[in-house]
Amino acid sequence: MSEGYPTAAQKEALRLICDHNRLDTHQLGHHLLSARRSSTNPGFAPAIIRMAATLTWRLKAQGFITEADNGGAWQTTADGRDLISCGGTRE
């Protein structure tokens, strides 16, 4: 996180959450992994999936996502949708 400005990875996560209306952290991790080239490094996939938790924590702290009513899932806020110009689900 850079002085409150979202990174490219944060914007990617935000876009995925908005495009799917709601994602839990585990689902987000798998979408992030699918968006990358595969690697022979055995730690690659677990690291990308773990990265989802850090990204959601930061996006929540910045007010770009919030927990969905059904618990465990994230949805974008109006500020998050505005940031990436995504129609998405309204809070």
N, CA, C and O atoms as a GROMACS GRO file, in nm:
protein
  364
    1MET      N    1   0.086  -0.116   0.000
    1MET     CA    2   0.000   0.000   0.000
    1MET      C    3   0.090   0.121   0.000
    1MET      O    4   0.188   0.127   0.075
    2SER      N    5   0.059   0.216  -0.082
    2SER     CA    6   0.142   0.334  -0.096
    2SER      C    7   0.062   0.459  -0.063
    2SER      O    8  -0.016   0.508  -0.146
    3GLU      N    9   0.081   0.510   0.056
    3GLU     CA   10   0.016   0.634   0.099
    3GLU      C   11  -0.135   0.636   0.071
    3GLU      O   12  -0.190   0.739   0.032
    4GLY      N   13  -0.200   0.522   0.089
    4GLY     CA   14  -0.344   0.516   0.070
    4GLY      C   15  -0.388   0.498  -0.073
    4GLY      O   16  -0.508   0.486  -0.100
    5TYR      N   17  -0.295   0.495  -0.166
    5TYR     CA   18  -0.330   0.473  -0.307
    5TYR      C   19  -0.323   0.324  -0.336
    5TYR      O   20  -0.224   0.260  -0.303
    6PRO      N   21  -0.426   0.269  -0.396
    6PRO     CA   22  -0.426   0.125  -0.422
    6PRO      C   23  -0.319   0.084  -0.525
    6PRO      O   24  -0.293   0.156  -0.622
    7THR      N   25  -0.259  -0.029  -0.501
    7THR     CA   26  -0.160  -0.084  -0.593
    7THR      C   27  -0.231  -0.153  -0.709
    7THR      O   28  -0.353  -0.169  -0.707
    8ALA      N   29  -0.155  -0.194  -0.809
    8ALA     CA   30  -0.213  -0.267  -0.922
    8ALA      C   31  -0.276  -0.398  -0.874
    8ALA      O   32  -0.382  -0.436  -0.923
    9ALA      N   33  -0.212  -0.466  -0.781
    9ALA     CA   34  -0.268  -0.591  -0.728
    9ALA      C   35  -0.399  -0.566  -0.654
    9ALA      O   36  -0.493  -0.645  -0.665
   10GLN      N   37  -0.405  -0.457  -0.578
   10GLN     CA   38  -0.529  -0.424  -0.508
   10GLN      C   39  -0.640  -0.392  -0.607
   10GLN      O   40  -0.754  -0.434  -0.588
   11LYS      N   41  -0.608  -0.319  -0.712
   11LYS     CA   42  -0.708  -0.288  -0.813
   11LYS      C   43  -0.755  -0.414  -0.884
   11LYS      O   44  -0.873  -0.428  -0.917
   12GLU      N   45  -0.663  -0.507  -0.908
   12GLU     CA   46  -0.700  -0.634  -0.971
   12GLU      C   47  -0.797  -0.710  -0.881
   12GLU      O   48  -0.898  -0.762  -0.928
   13ALA      N   49  -0.767  -0.718  -0.752
   13ALA     CA   50  -0.855  -0.786  -0.657
   13ALA      C   51  -0.990  -0.716  -0.650
   13ALA      O   52  -1.094  -0.782  -0.646
   14LEU      N   53  -0.989  -0.586  -0.647
   14LEU     CA   54  -1.112  -0.509  -0.642
   14LEU      C   55  -1.197  -0.535  -0.766
   14LEU      O   56  -1.319  -0.551  -0.756
   15ARG      N   57  -1.134  -0.540  -0.881
   15ARG     CA   58  -1.204  -0.568  -1.006
   15ARG      C   59  -1.268  -0.707  -1.002
   15ARG      O   60  -1.383  -0.724  -1.042
   16LEU      N   61  -1.193  -0.805  -0.953
   16LEU     CA   62  -1.247  -0.941  -0.944
   16LEU      C   63  -1.368  -0.947  -0.850
   16LEU      O   64  -1.468  -1.011  -0.882
   17ILE      N   65  -1.358  -0.882  -0.736
   17ILE     CA   66  -1.470  -0.881  -0.642
   17ILE      C   67  -1.590  -0.814  -0.705
   17ILE      O   68  -1.702  -0.864  -0.694
   18CYS      N   69  -1.570  -0.702  -0.771
   18CYS     CA   70  -1.680  -0.630  -0.833
   18CYS      C   71  -1.741  -0.711  -0.948
   18CYS      O   72  -1.863  -0.721  -0.958
   19ASP      N   73  -1.658  -0.770  -1.032
   19ASP     CA   74  -1.708  -0.846  -1.146
   19ASP      C   75  -1.789  -0.968  -1.104
   19ASP      O   76  -1.879  -1.010  -1.176
   20HIS      N   77  -1.756  -1.025  -0.988
   20HIS     CA   78  -1.828  -1.144  -0.939
   20HIS      C   79  -1.935  -1.108  -0.836
   20HIS      O   80  -1.998  -1.198  -0.779
   21ASN      N   81  -1.956  -0.981  -0.812
   21ASN     CA   82  -2.050  -0.927  -0.714
   21ASN      C   83  -2.005  -0.954  -0.570
   21ASN      O   84  -2.007  -0.863  -0.488
   22ARG      N   85  -1.965  -1.075  -0.540
   22ARG     CA   86  -1.916  -1.110  -0.408
   22ARG      C   87  -1.818  -1.226  -0.421
   22ARG      O   88  -1.840  -1.319  -0.499
   23LEU      N   89  -1.711  -1.219  -0.345
   23LEU     CA   90  -1.615  -1.329  -0.339
   23LEU      C   91  -1.565  -1.341  -0.196
   23LEU      O   92  -1.546  -1.240  -0.128
   24ASP      N   93  -1.544  -1.463  -0.150
   24ASP     CA   94  -1.476  -1.476  -0.023
   24ASP      C   95  -1.325  -1.476  -0.051
   24ASP      O   96  -1.284  -1.482  -0.167
   25THR      N   97  -1.246  -1.469   0.051
   25THR     CA   98  -1.102  -1.457   0.034
   25THR      C   99  -1.043  -1.578  -0.039
   25THR      O  100  -0.954  -1.563  -0.122
   26HIS      N  101  -1.093  -1.695  -0.009
   26HIS     CA  102  -1.043  -1.817  -0.074
   26HIS      C  103  -1.074  -1.814  -0.225
   26HIS      O  104  -0.988  -1.845  -0.307
   27GLN      N  105  -1.196  -1.776  -0.259
   27GLN     CA  106  -1.233  -1.766  -0.401
   27GLN      C  107  -1.147  -1.661  -0.471
   27GLN      O  108  -1.100  -1.683  -0.582
   28LEU      N  109  -1.128  -1.547  -0.406
   28LEU     CA  110  -1.046  -1.442  -0.463
   28LEU      C  111  -0.905  -1.494  -0.491
   28LEU      O  112  -0.849  -1.467  -0.597
   29GLY      N  113  -0.849  -1.567  -0.396
   29GLY     CA  114  -0.716  -1.623  -0.415
   29GLY      C  115  -0.707  -1.712  -0.537
   29GLY      O  116  -0.609  -1.706  -0.611
   30HIS      N  117  -0.807  -1.793  -0.558
   30HIS     CA  118  -0.806  -1.882  -0.675
   30HIS      C  119  -0.823  -1.805  -0.805
   30HIS      O  120  -0.766  -1.842  -0.907
   31HIS      N  121  -0.902  -1.699  -0.803
   31HIS     CA  122  -0.914  -1.614  -0.923
   31HIS      C  123  -0.782  -1.543  -0.953
   31HIS      O  124  -0.742  -1.531  -1.069
   32LEU      N  125  -0.715  -1.496  -0.849
   32LEU     CA  126  -0.584  -1.431  -0.869
   32LEU      C  127  -0.484  -1.531  -0.926
   32LEU      O  128  -0.405  -1.498  -1.015
   33LEU      N  129  -0.487  -1.652  -0.875
   33LEU     CA  130  -0.396  -1.756  -0.924
   33LEU      C  131  -0.426  -1.789  -1.070
   33LEU      O  132  -0.333  -1.805  -1.150
   34SER      N  133  -0.552  -1.798  -1.106
   34SER     CA  134  -0.591  -1.830  -1.244
   34SER      C  135  -0.547  -1.722  -1.343
   34SER      O  136  -0.525  -1.750  -1.461
   35ALA      N  137  -0.534  -1.600  -1.294
   35ALA     CA  138  -0.496  -1.488  -1.381
   35ALA      C  139  -0.346  -1.483  -1.408
   35ALA      O  140  -0.300  -1.401  -1.487
   36ARG      N  141  -0.269  -1.570  -1.345
   36ARG     CA  142  -0.124  -1.570  -1.361
   36ARG      C  143  -0.075  -1.693  -1.436
   36ARG      O  144  -0.140  -1.798  -1.438
   37ARG      N  145   0.041  -1.677  -1.496
   37ARG     CA  146   0.105  -1.792  -1.561
   37ARG      C  147   0.144  -1.893  -1.455
   37ARG      O  148   0.179  -1.857  -1.342
   38SER      N  149   0.138  -2.018  -1.490
   38SER     CA  150   0.174  -2.122  -1.394
   38SER      C  151   0.325  -2.116  -1.366
   38SER      O  152   0.402  -2.058  -1.441
   39SER      N  153   0.362  -2.178  -1.257
   39SER     CA  154   0.502  -2.181  -1.217
   39SER      C  155   0.536  -2.320  -1.168
   39SER      O  156   0.451  -2.391  -1.116
   40THR      N  157   0.661  -2.359  -1.186
   40THR     CA  158   0.706  -2.487  -1.134
   40THR      C  159   0.745  -2.478  -0.986
   40THR      O  160   0.770  -2.580  -0.923
   41ASN      N  161   0.751  -2.359  -0.933
   41ASN     CA  162   0.783  -2.339  -0.792
   41ASN      C  163   0.666  -2.390  -0.708
   41ASN      O  164   0.554  -2.341  -0.723
   42PRO      N  165   0.690  -2.486  -0.620
   42PRO     CA  166   0.579  -2.542  -0.542
   42PRO      C  167   0.516  -2.441  -0.445
   42PRO      O  168   0.403  -2.462  -0.401
   43GLY      N  169   0.584  -2.336  -0.412
   43GLY     CA  170   0.529  -2.235  -0.321
   43GLY      C  171   0.451  -2.126  -0.390
   43GLY      O  172   0.391  -2.041  -0.324
   44PHE      N  173   0.450  -2.126  -0.523
   44PHE     CA  174   0.387  -2.018  -0.599
   44PHE      C  175   0.237  -2.010  -0.573
   44PHE      O  176   0.187  -1.905  -0.533
   45ALA      N  177   0.165  -2.118  -0.596
   45ALA     CA  178   0.019  -2.116  -0.580
   45ALA      C  179  -0.023  -2.081  -0.436
   45ALA      O  180  -0.109  -1.995  -0.419
   46PRO      N  181   0.035  -2.143  -0.334
   46PRO     CA  182  -0.003  -2.106  -0.198
   46PRO      C  183   0.026  -1.959  -0.165
   46PRO      O  184  -0.050  -1.896  -0.092
   47ALA      N  185   0.134  -1.906  -0.219
   47ALA     CA  186   0.169  -1.766  -0.192
   47ALA      C  187   0.067  -1.671  -0.255
   47ALA      O  188   0.028  -1.572  -0.193
   48ILE      N  189   0.025  -1.701  -0.377
   48ILE     CA  190  -0.074  -1.616  -0.444
   48ILE      C  191  -0.207  -1.623  -0.369
   48ILE      O  192  -0.273  -1.520  -0.350
   49ILE      N  193  -0.246  -1.742  -0.327
   49ILE     CA  194  -0.372  -1.757  -0.254
   49ILE      C  195  -0.365  -1.684  -0.121
   49ILE      O  196  -0.463  -1.622  -0.079
   50ARG      N  197  -0.251  -1.691  -0.052
   50ARG     CA  198  -0.235  -1.618   0.075
   50ARG      C  199  -0.240  -1.467   0.053
   50ARG      O  200  -0.288  -1.392   0.138
   51MET      N  201  -0.189  -1.422  -0.062
   51MET     CA  202  -0.188  -1.280  -0.093
   51MET      C  203  -0.329  -1.220  -0.091
   51MET      O  204  -0.346  -1.102  -0.061
   52ALA      N  205  -0.429  -1.301  -0.121
   52ALA     CA  206  -0.567  -1.253  -0.123
   52ALA      C  207  -0.608  -1.198   0.013
   52ALA      O  208  -0.680  -1.098   0.020
   53ALA      N  209  -0.564  -1.260   0.121
   53ALA     CA  210  -0.599  -1.212   0.255
   53ALA      C  211  -0.539  -1.074   0.282
   53ALA      O  212  -0.605  -0.988   0.340
   54THR      N  213  -0.415  -1.054   0.240
   54THR     CA  214  -0.352  -0.923   0.256
   54THR      C  215  -0.423  -0.817   0.173
   54THR      O  216  -0.447  -0.706   0.220
   55LEU      N  217  -0.456  -0.853   0.050
   55LEU     CA  218  -0.525  -0.757  -0.037
   55LEU      C  219  -0.661  -0.719   0.019
   55LEU      O  220  -0.697  -0.601   0.018
   56THR      N  221  -0.738  -0.816   0.069
   56THR     CA  222  -0.870  -0.782   0.122
   56THR      C  223  -0.857  -0.697   0.249
   56THR      O  224  -0.936  -0.606   0.270
   57TRP      N  225  -0.759  -0.728   0.332
   57TRP     CA  226  -0.739  -0.647   0.453
   57TRP      C  227  -0.712  -0.501   0.416
   57TRP      O  228  -0.770  -0.410   0.475
   58ARG      N  229  -0.626  -0.480   0.318
   58ARG     CA  230  -0.591  -0.344   0.277
   58ARG      C  231  -0.709  -0.274   0.210
   58ARG      O  232  -0.735  -0.157   0.237
   59LEU      N  233  -0.780  -0.346   0.123
   59LEU     CA  234  -0.895  -0.285   0.056
   59LEU      C  235  -1.004  -0.248   0.156
   59LEU      O  236  -1.069  -0.145   0.142
   60LYS      N  237  -1.023  -0.331   0.257
   60LYS     CA  238  -1.122  -0.299   0.361
   60LYS      C  239  -1.077  -0.176   0.440
   60LYS      O  240  -1.157  -0.087   0.469
   61ALA      N  241  -0.949  -0.171   0.476
   61ALA     CA  242  -0.896  -0.057   0.552
   61ALA      C  243  -0.910   0.074   0.474
   61ALA      O  244  -0.927   0.180   0.533
   62GLN      N  245  -0.901   0.064   0.342
   62GLN     CA  246  -0.914   0.184   0.258
   62GLN      C  247  -1.059   0.218   0.226
   62GLN      O  248  -1.087   0.321   0.165
   63GLY      N  249  -1.152   0.132   0.267
   63GLY     CA  250  -1.294   0.158   0.245
   63GLY      C  251  -1.343   0.120   0.107
   63GLY      O  252  -1.448   0.168   0.064
   64PHE      N  253  -1.269   0.034   0.035
   64PHE     CA  254  -1.308  -0.005  -0.100
   64PHE      C  255  -1.391  -0.132  -0.105
   64PHE      O  256  -1.460  -0.158  -0.203
   65ILE      N  257  -1.386  -0.213   0.001
   65ILE     CA  258  -1.471  -0.332   0.011
   65ILE      C  259  -1.528  -0.339   0.151
   65ILE      O  260  -1.479  -0.275   0.244
   66THR      N  261  -1.633  -0.418   0.165
   66THR     CA  262  -1.695  -0.441   0.294
   66THR      C  263  -1.742  -0.586   0.298
   66THR      O  264  -1.756  -0.650   0.194
   67GLU      N  265  -1.766  -0.637   0.418
   67GLU     CA  266  -1.815  -0.774   0.428
   67GLU      C  267  -1.960  -0.778   0.383
   67GLU      O  268  -2.040  -0.692   0.419
   68ALA      N  269  -1.993  -0.880   0.304
   68ALA     CA  270  -2.129  -0.897   0.256
   68ALA      C  271  -2.216  -0.950   0.369
   68ALA      O  272  -2.166  -1.006   0.466
   69ASP      N  273  -2.345  -0.932   0.355
   69ASP     CA  274  -2.441  -0.975   0.458
   69ASP      C  275  -2.434  -1.124   0.488
   69ASP      O  276  -2.457  -1.166   0.601
   70ASN      N  277  -2.402  -1.205   0.387
   70ASN     CA  278  -2.401  -1.350   0.407
   70ASN      C  279  -2.278  -1.399   0.483
   70ASN      O  280  -2.265  -1.519   0.506
   71GLY      N  281  -2.190  -1.310   0.521
   71GLY     CA  282  -2.072  -1.345   0.600
   71GLY      C  283  -1.968  -1.421   0.521
   71GLY      O  284  -2.000  -1.512   0.444
   72GLY      N  285  -1.845  -1.384   0.539
   72GLY     CA  286  -1.735  -1.453   0.474
   72GLY      C  287  -1.703  -1.405   0.333
   72GLY      O  288  -1.598  -1.439   0.279
   73ALA      N  289  -1.792  -1.329   0.274
   73ALA     CA  290  -1.769  -1.279   0.138
   73ALA      C  291  -1.747  -1.129   0.142
   73ALA      O  292  -1.789  -1.060   0.235
   74TRP      N  293  -1.681  -1.080   0.040
   74TRP     CA  294  -1.653  -0.938   0.026
   74TRP      C  295  -1.734  -0.881  -0.090
   74TRP      O  296  -1.758  -0.949  -0.190
   75GLN      N  297  -1.774  -0.757  -0.075
   75GLN     CA  298  -1.837  -0.686  -0.186
   75GLN      C  299  -1.778  -0.546  -0.191
   75GLN      O  300  -1.730  -0.494  -0.091
   76THR      N  301  -1.784  -0.485  -0.308
   76THR     CA  302  -1.726  -0.353  -0.325
   76THR      C  303  -1.817  -0.246  -0.266
   76THR      O  304  -1.939  -0.263  -0.261
   77THR      N  305  -1.757  -0.138  -0.221
   77THR     CA  306  -1.832  -0.021  -0.177
   77THR      C  307  -1.847   0.074  -0.296
   77THR      O  308  -1.788   0.052  -0.402
   78ALA      N  309  -1.925   0.177  -0.278
   78ALA     CA  310  -1.940   0.277  -0.384
   78ALA      C  311  -1.805   0.337  -0.421
   78ALA      O  312  -1.776   0.359  -0.538
   79ASP      N  313  -1.721   0.364  -0.321
   79ASP     CA  314  -1.587   0.419  -0.348
   79ASP      C  315  -1.502   0.320  -0.427
   79ASP      O  316  -1.428   0.360  -0.517
   80GLY      N  317  -1.512   0.193  -0.394
   80GLY     CA  318  -1.437   0.091  -0.467
   80GLY      C  319  -1.483   0.081  -0.611
   80GLY      O  320  -1.400   0.071  -0.702
   81ARG      N  321  -1.613   0.083  -0.632
   81ARG     CA  322  -1.665   0.076  -0.769
   81ARG      C  323  -1.626   0.200  -0.848
   81ARG      O  324  -1.592   0.190  -0.966
   82ASP      N  325  -1.630   0.315  -0.784
   82ASP     CA  326  -1.588   0.438  -0.852
   82ASP      C  327  -1.441   0.433  -0.892
   82ASP      O  328  -1.404   0.478  -1.001
   83LEU      N  329  -1.358   0.378  -0.806
   83LEU     CA  330  -1.214   0.371  -0.832
   83LEU      C  331  -1.183   0.295  -0.961
   83LEU      O  332  -1.095   0.334  -1.037
   84ILE      N  333  -1.256   0.186  -0.984
   84ILE     CA  334  -1.227   0.103  -1.101
   84ILE      C  335  -1.337   0.112  -1.207
   84ILE      O  336  -1.337   0.036  -1.304
   85SER      N  337  -1.430   0.205  -1.189
   85SER     CA  338  -1.540   0.224  -1.285
   85SER      C  339  -1.617   0.094  -1.309
   85SER      O  340  -1.632   0.049  -1.423
   86CYS      N  341  -1.664   0.035  -1.200
   86CYS     CA  342  -1.738  -0.091  -1.208
   86CYS      C  343  -1.878  -0.068  -1.158
   86CYS      O  344  -1.898  -0.011  -1.051
   87GLY      N  345  -1.978  -0.113  -1.234
   87GLY     CA  346  -2.117  -0.098  -1.193
   87GLY      C  347  -2.147  -0.180  -1.070
   87GLY      O  348  -2.190  -0.125  -0.969
   88GLY      N  349  -2.124  -0.309  -1.075
   88GLY     CA  350  -2.134  -0.400  -0.963
   88GLY      C  351  -2.257  -0.386  -0.877
   88GLY      O  352  -2.349  -0.312  -0.909
   89THR      N  353  -2.258  -0.460  -0.766
   89THR     CA  354  -2.367  -0.462  -0.670
   89THR      C  355  -2.358  -0.341  -0.580
   89THR      O  356  -2.250  -0.304  -0.534
   90ARG      N  357  -2.470  -0.281  -0.554
   90ARG     CA  358  -2.475  -0.167  -0.462
   90ARG      C  359  -2.480  -0.217  -0.319
   90ARG      O  360  -2.539  -0.321  -0.292
   91GLU      N  361  -2.419  -0.142  -0.227
   91GLU     CA  362  -2.418  -0.182  -0.086
   91GLU      C  363  -2.551  -0.152  -0.021
   91GLU      O  364  -2.569  -0.178   0.098
   0.00000   0.00000   0.00000
